[in-house]
Amino acid sequence: MELSETVARDSASWAQPAIPAAAAIAYPWVLQAFHASVTAGAGPVAVGWLVLAFALPLGCLALTTLARAPLPGLGAITPATRRLALAALAAPPLFVLAGVVTGLVHSPVRDIWIWPVAWIAAGAAATRTAHDAPDAPASGGLRVAHGISAALILLFVAFHLSNHVTGLLGAEAHGRLMKVGRVAYRSPFVEPVLVGLLLFQVGSGLRLAWRWTSRPVEFVRAIQVGSGVYLAAFILTHLNSALVGARAVRGIETDWAWATGAPEGLLLDGWNIRLAPHYALGVFFVVAHLSCGLRQVLLAHGLRRAVANRIWALGLLGAAALSAAITAALCGARIGA
């Protein structure tokens, strides 16, 4: 009896990390299938591949909130599996980062072949730490500092997202507003502080996520933690692409043309296609993360849970609408065109 239980437990410890690792490994190939369908004019098939491309990372979020009781064939989801699942949720920005880095170092091996090896290694590592003891709950001081930093960054984020919405009016409208904003956020005094705050958000957010994933979390907390991990990967990827890859190494202006992968665009280029879900989920999660944080603040100040939940739900709907508008603009949609 003990031997069979040990075999079942070992099988479960291997099967758990395999789920998010497999989802992450499949992600680039699904994107390639979507691109091939778009270029071939197979609209309905392309939509199916696109839905799957979003479902693969988003589905991994369930592993952070499920399994308060053991699941058939998997057992109780371990902290290591939850953390690997959050990394797989961030597959879109991580795949962009992999592509940019391999290009910068002139790697002889394509990123699409490095990608599965890295995830297999990550899955194997998760099996070795599957039964580690849980961490302590996240400290209040770190959460407060993370929130204060987020509040300082919020002005830049609000302007940046508003600037991208103007892309629906065309590249010139986007460029005019961006030029005004850059007077402030590209100044020699503001830009280093802004980059420092963004890096602090990444470090503090990952530390908080590590502690929160030591045990299963409720659905709203799962979205808050998951969106935070995604945004950490998104920020690192965007800083590397803009500050290092474009401005420092290639001397490219990070304008609308750069963001949209001109002249090919996001949908018709085999490399640029990875930017579409990267941007779409990035916009959604930044607003969703703020909505989750606002909900916690409202509850802490005594607002009824039902009201706080309605405000949170409206925030998620707004996040989806804003993401759709900006993604449409990035993909070439124009108002009045």
C-alpha positions as CSV (number, residue, x, y, z in Angstrom):
1,M,0.0,0.0,0.0
2,E,2.8,2.4,0.9
3,L,4.7,1.6,-2.3
4,S,1.6,2.3,-4.5
5,E,1.0,5.6,-2.6
6,T,4.7,6.6,-3.2
7,V,4.4,5.8,-6.9
8,A,1.2,7.8,-7.2
9,R,2.7,10.8,-5.4
10,D,5.8,10.7,-7.6
11,S,3.7,10.5,-10.7
12,A,1.7,13.4,-9.6
13,S,4.8,15.5,-8.8
14,W,5.9,15.0,-12.4
15,A,2.5,15.5,-14.0
16,Q,1.7,18.8,-12.2
17,P,4.6,20.9,-13.6
18,A,4.2,19.2,-17.0
19,I,0.9,21.0,-17.5
20,P,2.1,24.7,-17.4
21,A,5.4,23.7,-19.1
22,A,3.5,22.0,-22.0
23,A,1.3,25.1,-22.3
24,A,4.3,27.4,-22.6
25,I,6.1,25.1,-25.0
26,A,3.1,24.9,-27.3
27,Y,2.5,28.7,-27.3
28,P,5.0,29.7,-30.0
29,W,3.8,27.0,-32.3
30,V,0.2,28.0,-31.9
31,L,1.3,31.6,-32.8
32,Q,3.0,30.3,-35.9
33,A,-0.2,28.4,-36.9
34,F,-2.2,31.6,-36.4
35,H,0.2,33.6,-38.6
36,A,0.1,30.9,-41.3
37,S,-3.7,31.0,-41.3
38,V,-3.8,34.8,-41.5
39,T,-1.4,34.9,-44.4
40,A,-3.3,32.1,-46.1
41,G,-6.6,34.1,-45.7
42,A,-8.2,31.3,-43.6
43,G,-10.1,33.6,-41.3
44,P,-12.2,31.1,-39.2
45,V,-9.1,28.9,-38.7
46,A,-7.0,31.9,-37.7
47,V,-9.6,32.9,-35.1
48,G,-9.4,29.4,-33.6
49,W,-5.6,29.5,-33.3
50,L,-5.7,33.0,-31.8
51,V,-8.2,31.9,-29.1
52,L,-5.9,29.0,-28.3
53,A,-2.9,31.3,-28.2
54,F,-4.6,33.3,-25.4
55,A,-6.1,30.3,-23.7
56,L,-2.7,28.5,-23.2
57,P,-1.2,31.1,-20.9
58,L,-4.5,32.2,-19.3
59,G,-5.4,28.6,-18.5
60,C,-2.3,28.3,-16.3
61,L,-3.8,30.9,-14.0
62,A,-6.3,28.3,-12.8
63,L,-3.5,26.3,-11.1
64,T,-2.9,29.1,-8.6
65,T,-6.4,29.1,-7.3
66,L,-7.6,25.5,-7.7
67,A,-6.7,22.4,-5.7
68,R,-7.5,23.4,-2.2
69,A,-8.3,19.7,-2.2
70,P,-6.3,17.1,-4.1
71,L,-7.2,16.7,-7.8
72,P,-7.6,13.3,-9.4
73,G,-4.3,12.0,-10.7
74,L,-2.5,15.2,-9.6
75,G,-2.8,15.5,-5.9
76,A,-2.7,18.8,-4.2
77,I,-1.1,21.5,-6.4
78,T,2.3,22.4,-4.9
79,P,3.8,25.8,-4.5
80,A,6.4,25.0,-7.2
81,T,3.7,24.1,-9.7
82,R,1.8,27.3,-8.9
83,R,4.9,29.4,-9.5
84,L,5.7,27.6,-12.7
85,A,2.1,28.2,-13.8
86,L,2.5,31.9,-13.2
87,A,5.7,31.9,-15.3
88,A,3.7,30.1,-18.1
89,L,1.1,32.8,-17.8
90,A,3.8,35.3,-18.7
91,A,4.8,33.3,-21.7
92,P,3.8,36.1,-24.2
93,P,6.3,38.7,-22.9
94,L,8.9,36.0,-22.1
95,F,8.8,34.8,-25.7
96,V,9.3,38.4,-26.9
97,L,12.2,38.7,-24.5
98,A,13.7,35.5,-25.8
99,G,13.5,36.7,-29.4
100,V,15.0,40.1,-28.6
101,V,17.9,38.7,-26.5
102,T,18.8,36.0,-29.0
103,G,18.9,38.7,-31.7
104,L,21.1,41.0,-29.6
105,V,23.6,38.3,-28.8
106,H,23.4,36.9,-32.4
107,S,22.6,33.4,-31.2
108,P,23.2,30.7,-33.8
109,V,20.3,28.8,-32.3
110,R,16.8,30.2,-32.9
111,D,14.7,31.2,-29.9
112,I,12.0,28.8,-30.9
113,W,14.4,25.9,-30.2
114,I,15.9,27.4,-27.0
115,W,12.3,28.0,-25.7
116,P,11.2,24.3,-25.1
117,V,14.6,23.3,-23.6
118,A,14.2,26.1,-21.1
119,W,10.7,25.1,-20.1
120,I,11.6,21.4,-19.8
121,A,14.4,22.4,-17.5
122,A,12.0,24.6,-15.5
123,G,9.5,21.8,-15.2
124,A,12.2,19.4,-14.0
125,A,13.3,21.9,-11.4
126,A,9.7,22.3,-10.2
127,T,9.5,18.5,-9.6
128,R,12.6,18.7,-7.3
129,T,11.1,21.4,-5.2
130,A,7.5,20.2,-5.2
131,H,7.4,19.3,-1.5
132,D,9.1,22.4,-0.1
133,A,7.6,23.9,3.0
134,P,5.3,26.9,2.4
135,D,6.7,30.4,2.8
136,A,5.4,32.9,5.4
137,P,2.6,35.3,4.3
138,A,3.7,38.5,2.5
139,S,4.8,41.3,4.8
140,G,2.6,44.4,5.2
141,G,5.6,46.8,4.8
142,L,6.5,45.4,1.3
143,R,2.9,45.6,0.2
144,V,2.7,49.2,1.3
145,A,5.9,50.1,-0.5
146,H,4.7,48.3,-3.6
147,G,1.5,50.2,-3.6
148,I,3.2,53.6,-3.1
149,S,5.5,52.9,-6.0
150,A,2.6,51.9,-8.1
151,A,0.8,55.1,-7.3
152,L,3.9,57.1,-8.4
153,I,4.1,55.2,-11.7
154,L,0.3,55.5,-12.3
155,L,0.6,58.9,-14.0
156,F,3.1,57.6,-16.6
157,V,1.0,54.5,-17.2
158,A,-2.2,56.5,-17.6
159,F,-0.5,58.8,-20.1
160,H,1.1,55.9,-21.9
161,L,-2.1,54.0,-22.4
162,S,-4.0,57.2,-23.4
163,N,-1.2,57.9,-25.9
164,H,-1.7,54.4,-27.4
165,V,-5.4,54.9,-27.7
166,T,-4.7,57.9,-30.0
167,G,-3.2,55.4,-32.4
168,L,-6.8,54.8,-33.5
169,L,-6.5,58.3,-35.1
170,G,-3.3,57.4,-36.8
171,A,0.5,57.5,-36.3
172,E,0.6,61.3,-36.5
173,A,-1.9,61.8,-33.7
174,H,0.0,59.3,-31.6
175,G,3.3,61.0,-32.3
176,R,2.1,64.5,-31.4
177,L,0.8,63.4,-28.0
178,M,3.9,61.3,-27.4
179,K,6.2,64.3,-28.1
180,V,4.4,66.3,-25.4
181,G,4.7,63.5,-22.9
182,R,8.4,62.9,-23.6
183,V,9.2,66.4,-22.4
184,A,8.5,65.0,-18.9
185,Y,9.2,61.3,-18.8
186,R,12.3,61.4,-21.0
187,S,13.9,64.3,-19.1
188,P,17.3,63.4,-17.5
189,F,15.8,63.8,-14.1
190,V,12.5,61.9,-14.5
191,E,13.5,59.0,-16.7
192,P,16.1,57.4,-14.3
193,V,13.6,57.7,-11.4
194,L,10.9,56.2,-13.5
195,V,13.1,53.2,-14.6
196,G,14.1,52.7,-10.9
197,L,10.5,52.7,-9.8
198,L,9.6,50.2,-12.5
199,L,12.4,47.9,-11.5
200,F,11.4,48.2,-7.9
201,Q,7.8,47.2,-8.9
202,V,9.2,44.1,-10.6
203,G,11.4,43.1,-7.7
204,S,8.8,43.7,-5.0
205,G,6.0,42.3,-7.0
206,L,7.8,39.0,-7.7
207,R,8.7,38.8,-4.0
208,L,5.1,39.2,-3.0
209,A,4.0,36.7,-5.7
210,W,6.5,34.2,-4.4
211,R,5.0,34.4,-0.9
212,W,1.4,34.5,-2.0
213,T,1.8,31.3,-4.1
214,S,3.0,29.3,-1.1
215,R,-0.7,28.2,-0.8
216,P,-3.8,28.3,-2.9
217,V,-5.4,31.7,-3.2
218,E,-8.9,33.0,-3.9
219,F,-9.9,33.8,-7.5
220,V,-9.5,37.6,-7.1
221,R,-6.1,37.2,-5.5
222,A,-5.1,34.8,-8.2
223,I,-5.8,37.5,-10.8
224,Q,-3.9,40.1,-8.8
225,V,-0.9,37.9,-8.3
226,G,-1.0,36.5,-11.9
227,S,-1.4,39.9,-13.4
228,G,1.5,41.2,-11.3
229,V,3.8,38.4,-12.5
230,Y,2.8,39.0,-16.1
231,L,3.5,42.8,-15.7
232,A,6.9,42.0,-14.2
233,A,7.8,40.0,-17.3
234,F,6.2,42.7,-19.5
235,I,8.2,45.6,-17.8
236,L,11.5,43.7,-18.1
237,T,10.8,42.8,-21.7
238,H,9.7,46.3,-22.6
239,L,12.7,48.0,-20.9
240,N,15.1,45.6,-22.6
241,S,13.4,46.1,-26.0
242,A,13.2,49.9,-25.8
243,L,16.2,51.0,-23.8
244,V,18.7,48.3,-24.8
245,G,17.7,46.8,-28.1
246,A,16.2,49.8,-29.8
247,R,17.8,52.9,-28.3
248,A,21.2,51.8,-27.1
249,V,22.2,49.1,-29.6
250,R,20.3,49.8,-32.8
251,G,19.7,53.5,-32.5
252,I,16.0,53.1,-33.4
253,E,13.4,55.6,-32.5
254,T,10.8,53.9,-30.3
255,D,7.8,55.5,-31.9
256,W,4.5,54.2,-33.3
257,A,6.3,52.5,-36.3
258,W,8.6,50.6,-33.9
259,A,5.7,49.6,-31.6
260,T,3.6,48.3,-34.6
261,G,6.4,46.5,-36.4
262,A,6.2,48.7,-39.5
263,P,6.1,48.2,-42.4
264,E,5.0,44.6,-42.1
265,G,2.8,45.1,-39.1
266,L,2.0,42.7,-36.2
267,L,-0.2,40.2,-38.0
268,L,1.7,39.6,-41.3
269,D,5.2,39.1,-40.0
270,G,6.4,35.8,-38.5
271,W,8.4,37.5,-35.7
272,N,6.1,40.4,-35.0
273,I,3.1,38.1,-34.5
274,R,4.3,37.5,-31.0
275,L,3.8,41.1,-30.1
276,A,0.0,41.0,-30.5
277,P,-0.9,38.8,-27.4
278,H,2.1,40.4,-25.6
279,Y,0.5,43.9,-25.9
280,A,-3.1,42.8,-25.6
281,L,-2.6,40.9,-22.3
282,G,-0.2,43.6,-21.1
283,V,-2.8,46.3,-21.4
284,F,-5.5,44.1,-19.9
285,F,-3.4,43.1,-16.9
286,V,-2.2,46.5,-16.0
287,V,-5.8,47.7,-15.5
288,A,-6.9,44.5,-13.9
289,H,-4.0,44.6,-11.5
290,L,-5.0,48.1,-10.5
291,S,-8.6,47.1,-10.1
292,C,-7.6,44.2,-7.8
293,G,-5.5,46.6,-5.7
294,L,-8.3,49.1,-5.5
295,R,-10.7,46.4,-4.3
296,Q,-8.4,45.5,-1.5
297,V,-8.1,49.2,-0.5
298,L,-11.9,49.6,-0.6
299,L,-12.5,46.5,1.6
300,A,-9.8,47.7,4.0
301,H,-11.7,51.0,4.4
302,G,-15.0,49.2,5.2
303,L,-16.8,49.2,1.9
304,R,-19.3,46.4,1.5
305,R,-17.8,43.4,-0.3
306,A,-20.7,43.3,-2.8
307,V,-20.0,46.9,-3.8
308,A,-16.3,46.4,-4.0
309,N,-16.7,43.3,-6.2
310,R,-19.0,45.3,-8.6
311,I,-16.3,48.0,-8.9
312,W,-13.7,45.4,-9.4
313,A,-15.8,43.7,-12.1
314,L,-16.3,47.0,-13.9
315,G,-12.6,47.5,-13.8
316,L,-12.0,44.2,-15.5
317,L,-14.6,45.1,-18.2
318,G,-12.8,48.4,-18.7
319,A,-9.5,46.6,-18.9
320,A,-10.9,44.3,-21.7
321,A,-12.3,47.3,-23.6
322,L,-9.1,49.3,-23.4
323,S,-7.0,46.3,-24.4
324,A,-9.3,45.7,-27.4
325,A,-9.0,49.3,-28.5
326,I,-5.2,49.6,-28.2
327,T,-4.7,46.2,-29.8
328,A,-6.9,47.2,-32.7
329,A,-4.9,50.4,-33.1
330,L,-1.6,48.5,-33.1
331,C,-3.0,46.1,-35.7
332,G,-3.9,48.9,-38.0
333,A,-7.5,49.8,-37.2
334,R,-8.4,53.5,-37.6
335,I,-11.4,55.6,-36.6
336,G,-12.9,57.4,-39.6
337,A,-10.4,55.8,-42.0
